[in-house]
Amino acid sequence: MPKLATILSVVMLLLSISFTQAQQIKFGKVSKEELQEKFYSLDSSANAAIIYKKRRTYYDYNQQIGWTLITKVHERIKIYNKDGYDWATKKISLYKSGSTKEKVSIKGATFNLNGNKIEKTKLKNNDIFNEDINKNWSRSKFTMPNLNEGSVIEWEYSIRSPYIQNIDDMVFQYKIPLKHIDTQIEVPEFFVFKNQSKGYLPVNLEKTNKSSQILLTSKNRTGDTGGPVTTSFSQDKVTFNSNISHCIQENIPALIEEPYTNNIDNYITSLKFELTAYRPKDGIPKFYNTTWDNVTKTIYTSSNFGEQLKKSSHFKEDLTNIINNSASQNEKIIKIYQFVKGKIKWNNFRGKYTDKGVKKAYKEGLGNAAEINLTLVAMLREAGIKSNPILVSTRDNGIPLFPTTQGFNYVIAGVELSNGALLLDATERHAPPNVLPLRALNWQGRIIRKDGSSAQIDLSPKKYSSKKVYLNIKLDEEAFVTGSCRAMFSELMALNYRNNYNKVNNQDLIGKLEKENGNIEISELKVSNEDDISKALAHTFSFESDNQVEIIGDKMYFSPLFFLTEKQNPFKLENRTYPVDFGAPFEEKYTISINIPEGYKVESKPENVGLGLPEQMGSFKFATILKGNKLQVLASTKINSPVISPMYYASLKEFYKKLVDKQLEKVVLSKI
């Protein structure tokens, strides 16, 4: 009997769970159990969790305006602690073109437990802020009111869009755990979409169809000329099939972001929709961008792209002044590139299309990425150089998985040479040729040639980004450290340094460098080649510190790289399902010369070591050389592959563990 009772209780529990999962969660019906929950049972480290998300996207037909795309979202989130407060802010992006735009309606509420009573605070209209991002995008943004640790927040919103081809991705994973998601997309048979999945979690997608219909009203007038006219109305039913993609998922883990990630959204499990054709009832089908050639042709023929490349009258005089016909091709490229960078300042807006046009941007000295780099292409062409625009998707825009105009949001200039493409981005004042900013280092771009052809272009840097540091250190009997440092940076590291520090005054730069280097005290800082991008950037300084060496008894202990020591392994996940992206191949070399104080000797020092990654993807070398009272330390890290597959993550994690462990080993000095 007890066994039967146990079986029955398990069955009832399972039925209860199934019922709970299947039942419709209604807006505003938050339970005490949800408010009392202290942590997420499947991931106690989560600061917040999505309790429930439901999304439905479908098409509505109106005889006067045609099709409208409607997306309705209901979301309920549990906030466990203050670190989860960011999830109480929601941003909804809306597309617009001229007077035609997407519209959104929003409601929301915050729920708290006050004693034994559930307290509800509504989201008010004045809590919702609308802002224009650029001429094509606006945003509705709100933060839920009365937020506390333990709050449950909830919102519903509905987007009505005239842009019927733009179905947002079906997203099944977030940076916090997701307990339950129910998402459904209904598409009339007239619209043909292709799907592309991304991410690493399995998705249980169910595809069905149903019969749908729309009513069309016709007005008929009858009567003889000059006689009475009778008006009548009739309705016709148009029956068609709707294709349904439906998915319910439970207990989806968070996608945890680690260092050296391109764009975490590239690896979130989701399903993309791309319109390939529109087939009206009894009509001629219209096909959309089904190949990259179609995509590039659509972009190139735009008045805000290809037509802009034909405009040259406004810069011809300047071009004559900055180059001469006897100059080599390389000299012409460099001079024109530098001229455009100085002539038009970037307004920080990206985009593959011009906003106000190249001519106006040239005159005003301010423009978006397209206006600057299309000007560069046009000037290079005018100078007889075969230059073409290269379409790029920046890192925060993701990687285009199939031919789509929406996949690109940026444009740079390219010159195809016998040894490969020369890449130029004139939005970056401090970038030499073939050094793109990190935002543009995103897999591959697509060059559009003047003859209408196109091809993929590898955007990965071919040269190593390097950092070379030389330290001369004097250590006295009181463990006080004085010394000098010289550091040199090239390629992407130099660009990043110039962008981060060139506008910082000397005293503030000293403060930043002191903080970044173990709170040493820096003096006599000098930076060389700040603006000469043809040379490696360098800085030198003197320093002193009383916190780099530890004295225990009659012995001294210090890390051989002092304040340059890497103290933590950046890779901590047990498993990583997405690539490690360093942006560029790089090399870091440290050469440290240490004067041993009088009366001391080296009792022990770390052993020499050499480490390698599989497939020659990287290496680490460490060596110490003792000559008299001088200890020299040589350490170098080299990463040959800017992107490392997740299949090698365990090897990379172990590589960095050994690297860090070696750098943390101590040199021990003892009294003679």
C-alpha positions as CSV (number, residue, x, y, z in Angstrom):
1,M,0.0,0.0,0.0
2,P,2.8,2.5,0.8
3,K,4.3,1.8,-2.6
4,L,1.0,2.5,-4.3
5,A,0.6,5.7,-2.4
6,T,4.1,6.7,-3.4
7,I,3.4,6.0,-7.1
8,L,0.1,7.9,-7.0
9,S,1.8,10.9,-5.3
10,V,4.5,10.9,-8.1
11,V,1.8,10.7,-10.8
12,M,-0.1,13.6,-9.2
13,L,3.1,15.6,-9.0
14,L,3.9,15.1,-12.6
15,L,0.3,15.9,-13.6
16,S,0.5,19.1,-11.5
17,I,3.8,20.1,-13.2
18,S,2.4,19.4,-16.7
19,F,-0.7,21.4,-15.9
20,T,1.3,24.3,-14.5
21,Q,3.5,24.4,-17.6
22,A,0.5,24.1,-20.0
23,Q,-1.7,26.6,-18.4
24,Q,-1.9,30.1,-19.8
25,I,0.0,32.7,-17.6
26,K,-2.1,35.8,-17.6
27,F,-0.7,39.3,-17.3
28,G,-0.9,40.6,-13.8
29,K,-1.5,37.3,-12.1
30,V,1.8,37.0,-10.2
31,S,1.9,34.5,-7.4
32,K,3.3,34.7,-3.9
33,E,5.5,31.7,-4.7
34,E,7.2,33.7,-7.5
35,L,7.7,36.7,-5.2
36,Q,9.1,34.5,-2.4
37,E,11.6,32.7,-4.6
38,K,15.1,33.6,-3.4
39,F,17.2,32.0,-6.2
40,Y,16.9,30.1,-9.4
41,S,17.0,26.4,-8.5
42,L,18.9,25.4,-11.6
43,D,21.5,28.2,-11.4
44,S,21.9,29.8,-8.0
45,S,24.4,32.3,-9.5
46,A,21.7,33.9,-11.6
47,N,20.9,37.5,-10.7
48,A,17.6,37.3,-12.6
49,A,15.6,34.8,-14.6
50,I,12.9,35.0,-17.2
51,I,9.9,33.2,-15.6
52,Y,7.8,33.3,-18.7
53,K,8.0,34.7,-22.2
54,K,5.3,34.4,-24.9
55,R,5.6,35.8,-28.4
56,R,3.2,35.7,-31.3
57,T,3.9,37.2,-34.7
58,Y,1.2,37.2,-37.4
59,Y,-0.1,39.1,-40.4
60,D,-3.3,41.2,-40.4
61,Y,-5.0,42.4,-43.7
62,N,-6.8,45.7,-44.1
63,Q,-8.3,46.4,-47.5
64,Q,-7.3,50.1,-47.4
65,I,-3.6,49.7,-46.2
66,G,-2.9,46.0,-47.1
67,W,-0.8,43.7,-44.9
68,T,0.5,44.7,-41.4
69,L,2.9,42.6,-39.4
70,I,2.0,42.4,-35.8
71,T,4.2,41.1,-33.0
72,K,2.9,40.7,-29.4
73,V,5.2,39.9,-26.5
74,H,4.4,39.1,-22.9
75,E,7.4,38.7,-20.6
76,R,7.7,38.1,-16.8
77,I,11.1,38.4,-15.1
78,K,12.2,37.6,-11.5
79,I,14.8,39.9,-10.0
80,Y,16.9,38.1,-7.4
81,N,19.3,40.9,-6.4
82,K,20.6,44.3,-7.3
83,D,22.9,42.9,-9.9
84,G,19.8,41.9,-11.8
85,Y,18.3,45.4,-11.9
86,D,19.6,45.9,-15.5
87,W,16.9,43.4,-16.6
88,A,14.2,45.9,-15.5
89,T,15.1,48.2,-18.4
90,K,13.6,47.4,-21.8
91,K,14.5,48.9,-25.1
92,I,12.3,48.4,-28.2
93,S,13.8,49.5,-31.5
94,L,11.3,50.7,-34.2
95,Y,12.1,51.2,-37.9
96,K,10.9,54.2,-39.9
97,S,11.3,55.5,-43.4
98,G,9.9,59.0,-44.1
99,S,6.4,59.2,-42.6
100,T,6.0,55.4,-42.6
101,K,7.0,53.9,-39.2
102,E,6.4,51.1,-36.8
103,K,4.2,51.8,-33.8
104,V,4.3,50.2,-30.3
105,S,1.9,50.0,-27.4
106,I,3.2,49.1,-24.0
107,K,1.9,48.2,-20.5
108,G,3.8,46.9,-17.5
109,A,3.9,46.5,-13.8
110,T,6.2,45.7,-10.9
111,F,5.1,43.3,-8.2
112,N,6.5,43.2,-4.6
113,L,5.6,41.3,-1.5
114,N,4.7,43.7,1.3
115,G,4.2,41.5,4.4
116,N,1.7,38.9,3.2
117,K,0.2,41.2,0.5
118,I,1.1,41.5,-3.1
119,E,1.8,45.1,-4.1
120,K,1.5,46.2,-7.7
121,T,3.0,49.3,-9.2
122,K,2.0,50.1,-12.8
123,L,4.3,51.4,-15.5
124,K,3.0,54.9,-16.3
125,N,3.1,56.6,-19.7
126,N,5.6,59.2,-18.5
127,D,8.0,56.3,-17.6
128,I,8.3,55.5,-21.3
129,F,10.8,57.5,-23.2
130,N,10.9,57.8,-27.0
131,E,14.1,58.8,-28.7
132,D,15.4,59.1,-32.3
133,I,18.6,57.1,-32.9
134,N,19.0,58.1,-36.6
135,K,16.8,58.9,-39.6
136,N,15.7,55.2,-39.8
137,W,15.5,54.1,-36.2
138,S,13.8,55.2,-33.1
139,R,13.6,53.6,-29.7
140,S,11.0,53.2,-26.9
141,K,12.8,52.7,-23.6
142,F,11.5,52.2,-20.0
143,T,12.7,51.1,-16.6
144,M,10.2,49.4,-14.3
145,P,9.2,51.4,-11.2
146,N,9.5,50.5,-7.5
147,L,12.2,47.9,-8.1
148,N,13.5,45.9,-5.2
149,E,15.4,42.7,-4.6
150,G,12.9,39.9,-5.1
151,S,10.6,41.9,-7.4
152,V,8.7,40.3,-10.2
153,I,8.4,42.6,-13.3
154,E,6.1,42.1,-16.2
155,W,5.4,43.8,-19.5
156,E,3.4,43.4,-22.6
157,Y,3.9,45.2,-25.8
158,S,2.6,45.0,-29.4
159,I,4.4,46.3,-32.5
160,R,2.4,47.1,-35.6
161,S,4.8,47.2,-38.6
162,P,4.1,48.1,-42.3
163,Y,7.5,46.5,-43.1
164,I,6.0,43.0,-43.7
165,Q,9.3,41.5,-44.7
166,N,11.0,42.1,-41.4
167,I,10.2,39.3,-39.0
168,D,12.4,39.5,-35.9
169,D,14.4,36.4,-34.9
170,M,12.8,33.7,-32.8
171,V,15.2,33.9,-29.8
172,F,15.4,31.0,-27.4
173,Q,18.3,31.9,-25.1
174,Y,19.4,34.9,-23.1
175,K,22.2,36.0,-20.7
176,I,20.0,34.9,-17.8
177,P,18.1,31.6,-17.4
178,L,14.8,31.1,-19.1
179,K,12.1,28.9,-17.4
180,H,9.5,28.8,-20.1
181,I,9.1,30.3,-23.6
182,D,6.2,29.9,-26.0
183,T,6.8,31.5,-29.4
184,Q,4.7,31.2,-32.6
185,I,5.0,32.8,-36.0
186,E,2.1,32.6,-38.5
187,V,2.9,33.5,-42.1
188,P,0.3,33.6,-45.0
189,E,1.3,31.3,-47.9
190,F,1.9,34.4,-50.1
191,F,5.1,35.1,-48.2
192,V,8.0,32.8,-48.6
193,F,10.7,32.9,-45.9
194,K,13.8,30.8,-45.5
195,N,15.1,30.0,-42.1
196,Q,18.6,29.8,-40.6
197,S,19.3,28.6,-37.1
198,K,22.2,29.6,-35.0
199,G,23.5,28.7,-31.5
200,Y,24.2,25.4,-30.0
201,L,21.1,24.3,-28.1
202,P,18.5,22.0,-29.7
203,V,15.2,23.6,-30.6
204,N,12.0,21.7,-30.7
205,L,10.3,23.5,-33.6
206,E,6.9,22.3,-34.7
207,K,5.7,23.3,-38.2
208,T,2.0,23.1,-39.1
209,N,-0.5,25.0,-41.2
210,K,-4.0,26.2,-40.9
211,S,-6.7,27.6,-43.1
212,S,-7.2,31.4,-42.9
213,Q,-9.4,33.8,-44.7
214,I,-9.8,37.5,-45.3
215,L,-13.0,39.4,-46.4
216,L,-12.9,41.8,-49.3
217,T,-15.7,44.3,-49.7
218,S,-16.8,45.5,-53.1
219,K,-19.0,48.5,-53.9
220,N,-21.3,48.1,-56.9
221,R,-23.5,50.9,-58.5
222,T,-26.3,50.1,-60.9
223,G,-28.8,52.3,-62.8
224,D,-29.4,54.0,-66.1
225,T,-27.8,57.2,-67.2
226,G,-29.8,60.1,-65.8
227,G,-31.9,57.7,-63.8
228,P,-31.7,56.6,-60.2
229,V,-28.5,54.9,-59.1
230,T,-28.5,52.0,-56.6
231,T,-25.4,51.3,-54.5
232,S,-24.8,47.8,-53.1
233,F,-22.0,46.1,-51.2
234,S,-20.8,42.6,-51.5
235,Q,-18.1,40.6,-49.7
236,D,-15.8,38.0,-51.1
237,K,-13.9,35.5,-49.0
238,V,-10.3,34.8,-49.9
239,T,-9.2,31.5,-48.3
240,F,-5.5,30.7,-47.9
241,N,-3.1,28.7,-45.8
242,S,-1.0,30.1,-43.0
243,N,2.3,28.4,-42.2
244,I,2.9,28.2,-38.5
245,S,6.3,27.8,-36.7
246,H,5.7,27.0,-33.0
247,C,8.1,26.3,-30.3
248,I,7.8,25.7,-26.5
249,Q,11.1,25.3,-24.6
250,E,11.7,24.8,-20.8
251,N,14.6,25.5,-18.5
252,I,17.1,27.0,-20.9
253,P,20.4,27.9,-19.3
254,A,21.9,31.3,-19.6
255,L,24.6,32.0,-22.2
256,I,27.5,33.2,-20.1
257,E,29.7,35.8,-21.7
258,E,33.5,35.4,-21.2
259,P,36.3,37.7,-22.3
260,Y,37.3,37.6,-25.9
261,T,33.9,37.3,-27.4
262,N,33.1,38.8,-30.7
263,N,29.3,39.5,-30.2
264,I,27.6,37.2,-27.8
265,D,24.3,37.6,-29.8
266,N,26.0,35.7,-32.7
267,Y,25.9,32.6,-30.5
268,I,22.6,32.9,-28.8
269,T,20.3,30.1,-29.9
270,S,17.7,31.6,-32.4
271,L,16.0,31.2,-35.7
272,K,16.2,33.8,-38.4
273,F,13.6,34.6,-41.0
274,E,14.5,36.0,-44.4
275,L,11.9,36.9,-47.0
276,T,12.8,35.3,-50.4
277,A,9.6,35.8,-52.4
278,Y,6.1,37.3,-52.3
279,R,3.4,35.3,-54.2
280,P,0.1,37.2,-54.4
281,K,-3.0,35.1,-55.1
282,D,-3.3,34.7,-58.8
283,G,-0.4,37.1,-59.4
284,I,3.2,37.2,-60.5
285,P,5.6,36.3,-57.7
286,K,8.2,38.9,-56.7
287,F,11.5,37.4,-55.6
288,Y,13.7,39.1,-53.1
289,N,17.5,39.0,-52.4
290,T,18.1,35.3,-52.8
291,T,21.8,35.6,-53.7
292,W,24.7,37.8,-52.7
293,D,24.7,39.2,-56.3
294,N,21.1,40.3,-55.9
295,V,21.9,41.9,-52.5
296,T,24.9,43.8,-53.7
297,K,23.0,45.0,-56.8
298,T,20.1,46.3,-54.6
299,I,22.5,48.2,-52.4
300,Y,24.7,49.5,-55.2
301,T,21.8,50.9,-57.3
302,S,20.5,52.9,-54.3
303,S,20.7,56.7,-54.7
304,N,22.3,56.8,-51.2
305,F,25.1,54.4,-52.3
306,G,26.1,53.9,-55.9
307,E,24.9,57.3,-57.1
308,Q,27.1,58.9,-54.5
309,L,30.2,57.4,-56.0
310,K,29.6,59.3,-59.2
311,K,29.9,62.7,-57.6
312,S,33.3,64.3,-57.9
313,S,33.0,68.0,-58.9
314,H,33.2,69.1,-55.3
315,F,36.6,67.6,-54.5
316,K,38.4,67.8,-57.9
317,E,40.4,71.0,-57.0
318,D,41.5,69.6,-53.6
319,L,42.5,66.3,-55.3
320,T,44.7,68.2,-57.7
321,N,46.4,70.0,-54.8
322,I,47.2,66.9,-52.8
323,I,48.6,64.5,-55.4
324,N,50.6,64.8,-58.6
325,N,50.5,62.5,-61.6
326,S,54.1,61.4,-61.1
327,A,53.4,60.0,-57.6
328,S,53.3,56.2,-57.2
329,Q,50.1,54.4,-56.6
330,N,51.0,53.8,-53.0
331,E,51.8,57.5,-52.4
332,K,48.5,58.5,-54.0
333,I,46.5,56.1,-51.8
334,I,48.2,57.3,-48.6
335,K,47.8,61.0,-49.4
336,I,44.1,60.7,-50.3
337,Y,43.4,58.4,-47.3
338,Q,45.0,60.9,-44.9
339,F,43.3,63.9,-46.6
340,V,39.8,62.3,-46.3
341,K,40.4,61.5,-42.6
342,G,41.3,65.1,-41.9
343,K,38.6,66.6,-44.2
344,I,35.5,64.8,-42.9
345,K,35.1,64.0,-39.2
346,W,33.1,61.0,-38.3
347,N,29.9,61.7,-36.4
348,N,29.9,58.2,-34.8
349,F,27.0,57.0,-37.0
350,R,27.5,53.8,-38.9
351,G,25.5,52.8,-41.9
352,K,26.0,51.6,-45.5
353,Y,23.9,54.4,-46.9
354,T,24.6,58.1,-46.8
355,D,22.4,60.3,-44.7
356,K,22.8,63.8,-46.1
357,G,25.0,62.8,-49.1
358,V,28.8,62.9,-49.8
359,K,28.8,66.4,-51.2
360,K,27.1,68.0,-48.1
361,A,29.2,66.0,-45.7
362,Y,32.4,67.1,-47.6
363,K,31.3,70.7,-47.3
364,E,30.4,70.6,-43.7
365,G,33.3,68.4,-42.7
366,L,31.1,66.0,-40.8
367,G,29.5,62.7,-41.9
368,N,28.6,59.1,-41.2
369,A,30.7,56.1,-42.1
370,A,29.2,55.8,-45.6
371,E,29.7,59.5,-46.5
372,I,33.3,59.3,-45.4
373,N,34.3,56.0,-47.0
374,L,32.3,56.5,-50.2
375,T,34.1,59.8,-50.6
376,L,37.4,58.0,-50.2
377,V,36.4,55.5,-52.9
378,A,35.3,58.2,-55.2
379,M,38.6,60.2,-54.8
380,L,40.7,57.1,-55.3
381,R,38.9,56.3,-58.5
382,E,39.3,59.9,-59.7
383,A,43.0,59.5,-59.1
384,G,43.1,56.4,-61.4
385,I,43.1,53.8,-58.6
386,K,40.8,50.9,-58.8
387,S,39.0,51.3,-55.5
388,N,35.6,49.8,-54.5
389,P,33.4,49.9,-51.5
390,I,33.4,46.9,-49.1
391,L,30.2,46.1,-47.2
392,V,30.7,45.1,-43.6
393,S,28.6,43.9,-40.7
394,T,30.0,45.4,-37.5
395,R,30.5,43.1,-34.5
396,D,27.5,44.4,-32.7
397,N,25.4,43.8,-35.8
398,G,26.2,40.1,-36.0
399,I,27.3,37.9,-38.8
400,P,25.0,37.7,-41.9
401,L,24.1,34.0,-42.3
402,F,22.5,34.3,-45.7
403,P,22.2,36.9,-48.4
404,T,20.4,39.9,-47.0
405,T,20.6,43.7,-47.3
406,Q,20.0,43.9,-43.6
407,G,23.1,41.9,-42.8
408,F,25.4,44.9,-43.6
409,N,25.4,48.1,-41.6
410,Y,28.8,49.6,-42.5
411,V,31.0,50.3,-45.4
412,I,34.8,50.7,-45.8
413,A,37.0,51.3,-48.9
414,G,39.2,48.7,-50.6
415,V,41.9,48.6,-53.2
416,E,42.5,45.2,-54.8
417,L,46.2,44.6,-55.3
418,S,48.2,41.7,-56.6
419,N,49.0,40.6,-53.1
420,G,45.5,41.0,-51.7
421,A,43.0,43.7,-50.8
422,L,44.1,46.9,-49.1
423,L,41.5,47.8,-46.5
424,L,40.9,51.5,-45.5
425,D,38.5,53.0,-43.0
426,A,38.8,56.8,-43.0
427,T,36.5,57.1,-40.0
428,E,39.5,56.2,-37.9
429,R,42.0,59.1,-37.7
430,H,44.7,56.9,-36.1
431,A,44.3,53.9,-38.4
432,P,47.1,53.1,-40.9
433,P,46.1,51.2,-44.1
434,N,45.1,47.6,-43.5
435,V,44.4,48.3,-39.8
436,L,40.6,48.2,-39.2
437,P,39.0,49.2,-35.9
438,L,37.8,46.2,-33.8
439,R,34.2,47.0,-34.6
440,A,34.8,46.1,-38.3
441,L,36.8,43.0,-37.7
442,N,33.9,40.7,-38.2
443,W,34.6,37.6,-40.4
444,Q,34.2,38.7,-44.0
445,G,33.0,41.7,-45.9
446,R,31.7,41.9,-49.5
447,I,33.4,44.1,-52.1
448,I,31.2,45.6,-54.8
449,R,33.1,46.4,-58.0
450,K,32.3,49.0,-60.5
451,D,31.2,46.4,-63.1
452,G,28.5,45.1,-60.7
453,S,30.3,41.9,-59.6
454,S,31.0,41.2,-56.0
455,A,33.2,38.9,-53.9
456,Q,33.9,38.0,-50.3
457,I,36.8,39.8,-48.6
458,D,38.6,38.4,-45.6
459,L,38.7,41.2,-43.0
460,S,41.0,39.4,-40.6
461,P,44.3,41.2,-40.0
462,K,47.3,39.7,-41.6
463,K,50.0,41.3,-39.5
464,Y,50.5,40.6,-35.8
465,S,49.3,43.3,-33.3
466,S,52.2,43.6,-30.9
467,K,53.2,44.9,-27.5
468,K,56.9,44.9,-26.5
469,V,57.8,46.0,-23.0
470,Y,61.3,46.5,-21.5
471,L,61.7,47.0,-17.8
472,N,64.9,47.9,-16.0
473,I,64.4,47.4,-12.2
474,K,66.6,48.2,-9.3
475,L,65.7,46.5,-6.0
476,D,67.2,47.8,-2.7
477,E,67.7,46.1,0.7
478,E,64.4,47.5,1.9
479,A,62.5,45.9,-1.0
480,F,61.8,49.3,-2.6
481,V,61.6,49.1,-6.4
482,T,62.7,51.8,-8.8
483,G,63.1,51.5,-12.5
484,S,62.2,52.5,-16.0
485,C,59.8,51.2,-18.6
486,R,59.6,51.4,-22.4
487,A,56.6,49.9,-24.2
488,M,56.0,49.8,-27.9
489,F,52.7,49.1,-29.6
490,S,51.9,48.3,-33.3
491,E,48.9,47.6,-35.5
492,L,45.6,47.2,-33.7
493,M,47.2,47.6,-30.2
494,A,48.6,51.0,-31.4
495,L,45.2,52.1,-32.8
496,N,43.5,51.2,-29.5
497,Y,46.1,53.0,-27.5
498,R,45.9,56.1,-29.6
499,N,42.1,56.1,-29.4
500,N,42.0,55.5,-25.7
501,Y,44.8,57.9,-24.6
502,N,45.7,60.5,-27.3
503,K,43.1,62.9,-26.0
504,V,44.0,62.4,-22.3
505,N,46.3,64.9,-20.8
506,N,49.6,63.8,-19.4
507,Q,48.7,63.8,-15.7
508,D,45.5,61.9,-16.3
509,L,47.3,59.4,-18.4
510,I,49.8,58.9,-15.6
511,G,46.9,58.2,-13.3
512,K,45.4,55.6,-15.7
513,L,48.8,53.9,-16.2
514,E,49.4,53.8,-12.5
515,K,46.1,52.1,-11.9
516,E,46.6,49.6,-14.7
517,N,50.0,48.7,-13.4
518,G,49.6,47.7,-9.7
519,N,49.4,51.3,-8.4
520,I,53.1,52.0,-9.0
521,E,54.1,55.7,-8.9
522,I,55.0,57.0,-12.4
523,S,57.1,60.1,-13.4
524,E,58.7,61.4,-16.5
525,L,56.1,60.0,-18.9
526,K,56.8,60.5,-22.5
527,V,54.7,59.3,-25.5
528,S,56.3,59.1,-28.9
529,N,54.7,58.9,-32.4
530,E,51.3,59.8,-31.1
531,D,50.1,61.0,-34.5
532,D,52.6,59.4,-36.8
533,I,50.7,56.3,-37.6
534,S,53.4,55.0,-39.9
535,K,55.5,54.2,-36.8
536,A,55.0,52.1,-33.7
537,L,53.6,54.1,-30.8
538,A,55.9,54.1,-27.7
539,H,55.8,55.4,-24.2
540,T,58.6,55.6,-21.6
541,F,58.4,56.4,-17.9
542,S,60.2,56.1,-14.6
543,F,58.5,54.4,-11.7
544,E,58.9,53.4,-8.1
545,S,56.9,51.1,-5.8
546,D,57.0,49.7,-2.3
547,N,54.3,47.0,-2.9
548,Q,55.9,44.8,-5.5
549,V,58.2,42.7,-3.2
550,E,57.4,40.9,0.0
551,I,59.8,40.4,2.8
552,I,59.4,37.4,5.1
553,G,62.2,36.9,7.6
554,D,65.5,37.3,5.8
555,K,64.1,36.5,2.3
556,M,62.5,38.5,-0.5
557,Y,59.7,37.2,-2.7
558,F,58.5,38.7,-6.0
559,S,56.8,37.7,-9.2
560,P,59.4,37.8,-12.1
561,L,57.2,40.1,-14.2
562,F,56.3,42.4,-11.3
563,F,53.3,44.6,-12.2
564,L,53.1,43.1,-15.7
565,T,52.0,39.7,-14.2
566,E,48.8,38.2,-15.5
567,K,47.1,37.2,-12.3
568,Q,43.9,35.5,-13.5
569,N,43.0,33.0,-16.1
570,P,40.4,34.9,-18.3
571,F,38.8,31.6,-19.2
572,K,36.7,30.1,-16.4
573,L,33.8,28.3,-18.0
574,E,33.7,24.5,-17.7
575,N,32.6,24.4,-21.3
576,R,32.3,27.2,-23.9
577,T,30.0,26.7,-26.9
578,Y,31.2,29.7,-28.9
579,P,34.6,30.7,-30.3
580,V,37.3,32.7,-28.5
581,D,37.9,35.8,-30.6
582,F,41.0,37.9,-29.9
583,G,40.2,40.2,-32.8
584,A,43.7,39.9,-34.4
585,P,46.8,37.7,-34.1
586,F,49.0,39.2,-31.5
587,E,52.3,38.9,-29.7
588,E,53.3,40.2,-26.3
589,K,57.0,40.3,-25.3
590,Y,58.4,41.2,-21.9
591,T,62.1,41.7,-21.2
592,I,62.9,42.5,-17.6
593,S,66.3,43.2,-16.2
594,I,66.5,43.1,-12.4
595,N,69.5,44.3,-10.3
596,I,69.7,42.1,-7.2
597,P,70.4,44.2,-4.0
598,E,73.8,43.9,-2.5
599,G,74.0,41.3,0.2
600,Y,71.4,39.0,-1.5
601,K,71.5,36.1,-3.8
602,V,68.9,34.3,-5.9
603,E,67.9,31.2,-3.9
604,S,65.3,30.0,-6.4
605,K,63.7,31.1,-9.5
606,P,61.0,29.7,-11.8
607,E,62.1,27.1,-14.3
608,N,62.2,27.8,-18.0
609,V,59.1,26.5,-19.9
610,G,57.7,26.4,-23.4
611,L,54.0,25.8,-24.0
612,G,52.1,25.4,-27.3
613,L,48.5,25.2,-28.4
614,P,47.2,22.6,-30.9
615,E,47.5,23.2,-34.6
616,Q,50.2,25.8,-33.9
617,M,47.5,28.3,-32.8
618,G,49.8,29.9,-30.2
619,S,52.7,29.6,-27.8
620,F,54.1,30.8,-24.5
621,K,57.8,30.9,-23.7
622,F,59.3,31.8,-20.3
623,A,63.0,31.9,-19.3
624,T,65.2,33.4,-16.6
625,I,69.0,34.1,-17.0
626,L,71.2,34.9,-14.0
627,K,74.5,36.7,-14.6
628,G,76.2,38.0,-11.5
629,N,73.9,40.2,-9.7
630,K,71.5,40.6,-12.6
631,L,68.5,38.5,-13.3
632,Q,67.0,38.7,-16.8
633,V,63.4,37.5,-17.4
634,L,62.1,36.8,-20.9
635,A,58.4,36.1,-21.4
636,S,56.5,36.0,-24.7
637,T,52.9,35.1,-25.6
638,K,52.0,34.6,-29.2
639,I,48.5,33.9,-30.6
640,N,48.6,32.9,-34.3
641,S,44.8,32.3,-34.8
642,P,42.6,35.3,-33.9
643,V,39.6,33.1,-33.7
644,I,39.8,29.8,-31.8
645,S,37.1,27.2,-32.2
646,P,35.2,26.0,-29.1
647,M,36.5,22.5,-29.8
648,Y,39.9,23.8,-28.6
649,Y,38.6,25.7,-25.5
650,A,39.8,23.1,-23.0
651,S,43.3,23.3,-24.5
652,L,43.2,27.1,-24.5
653,K,42.0,27.2,-20.9
654,E,44.7,24.9,-19.7
655,F,47.3,26.9,-21.7
656,Y,46.3,30.1,-19.9
657,K,46.2,28.3,-16.6
658,K,49.8,27.2,-17.0
659,L,50.8,30.7,-18.3
660,V,49.3,32.4,-15.2
661,D,50.7,29.9,-12.8
662,K,54.2,30.4,-14.3
663,Q,53.9,34.2,-14.0
664,L,52.8,33.9,-10.4
665,E,55.7,31.7,-9.4
666,K,58.1,33.6,-7.1
667,V,61.7,34.6,-7.4
668,V,63.2,34.1,-3.9
669,L,66.2,36.1,-2.7
670,S,68.1,35.2,0.5
671,K,70.8,37.0,2.3
672,I,74.3,35.9,1.6
